[in-house]
Amino acid sequence: MAPGGFVDWWGKAINKEVHGGVRAAWFLYVLTVVTNVVIVPNLLNLVTYLHRTMHMGVSGSATTATNFIGATSGFALIGAFLSDSNITRSRTMLLFGPFMFLGEALSAVKN
């Protein structure tokens, strides 16, 4: 066992220069905040659109908007599958993170 008690996948003591840290965590925190800043107003706008323009009831429009957001969030399952089976988590974040930021920026500019 390592002096600090932390080992890598192969049981060797970790190198604090390489392992750990919060750089990847900060990337995920920022990505989560940006996602919520964009998704929540879009969800509210979608409910308003369905209620006023499409003449749906409030509960029906809220249910439809929630189902739509839930279906689009299902793409996270595809990303999780790719991350766990084919490529590493960090490479998945580096590959799809910019696409997510691009989508958030385009969504913010559109509204």
N, C-alpha and C positions, 0 to 999 in steps of 0.2 A: 504494500500500500504506500502511496506517496505521502510525504511529510504533511502536506495540507489536506490529504484525504481525497484529492481529485485526480482522476485518471481519465485517459482518453479511451476510445473504443477497444484498443488493443491492450489495455491495462498498464500502459506506460504513464509516468507522471506527466502532467500537462505543462506546457510552456506558457507562462502568463503573457508573453509577448505575442503569442499567436492565438491562444484560446481565451474565451471569455470576452468581457468588455460589453459596451452598450451601443456600439455603432449600428449594428443590425437592428437592435431593439428600437433605437431612435427612428430608424427608417420606417419600421412597422408602426410606431406610434404616430408619426406624421402622416403616413398613408391612411391610417384609420381615421384620424381627425379630418383629413381632406375628404375622404369618402363620405363621412357622415355630414360634413358641411354641404356637400352637393346633393346627397340622396334625400335627406329629410325635406328640404324645400321642394325638390322635384316631386316627392310623394305628395306633399300638400297641394302643389299646383295640379297634379294629376287628379286628385280628389275633387278639387274645385272645378276643373275642366269637365270631368265626368258628370258632376252634379248640375252645373249651370248650362253647359253647352249640349251635353248628350242627354240631359233630362233624366238622369238616373237618381234614385233615392240616395240619401246620404250614406246609409249603411251599405247599400249595394256598391256605390262608388268607392267607399273605403275598402270594402272587401276586394273589389277588382284591382285597386291600386296595390293593396298588400300582396295579392296573388302575383301581380306583375313583378313587383320588387323581389318577392321570394323566388320566382322563376329565374330572374336575372342573377340573383345571388347564388343560384345553383351552379353557376359556372365555377364557383370556388371549388366545387367537388372535382371538376376536371383538372384544375390547377393542383389540387392536393394529390390526385392520382399521378399526374406527371412528376410532381415533386418527390413523391415517395418511391415511385417505381423506376423512373428513367434518369432524372437529374437530381442534383442535391437541392436542398431548400434554399441555400443562399443563391445558387444560380437561377433558381426559379424566381426568386424575388428580384434579382437583377435583370432577368429577362422580361418578366411581365409587369414589374413596377413602373417602368417608363410608359408602357402602354396604358396602364391605369391612370397615371398622372395626365397623359394626353387626353384620355377620355373625360376625366374630370374637368380639365381646362376647356375642352370643347363644349362640354355640357354647361359650364358656367358662362362661357361667352355667348352661347345660343340663347340663354334665358336673359 
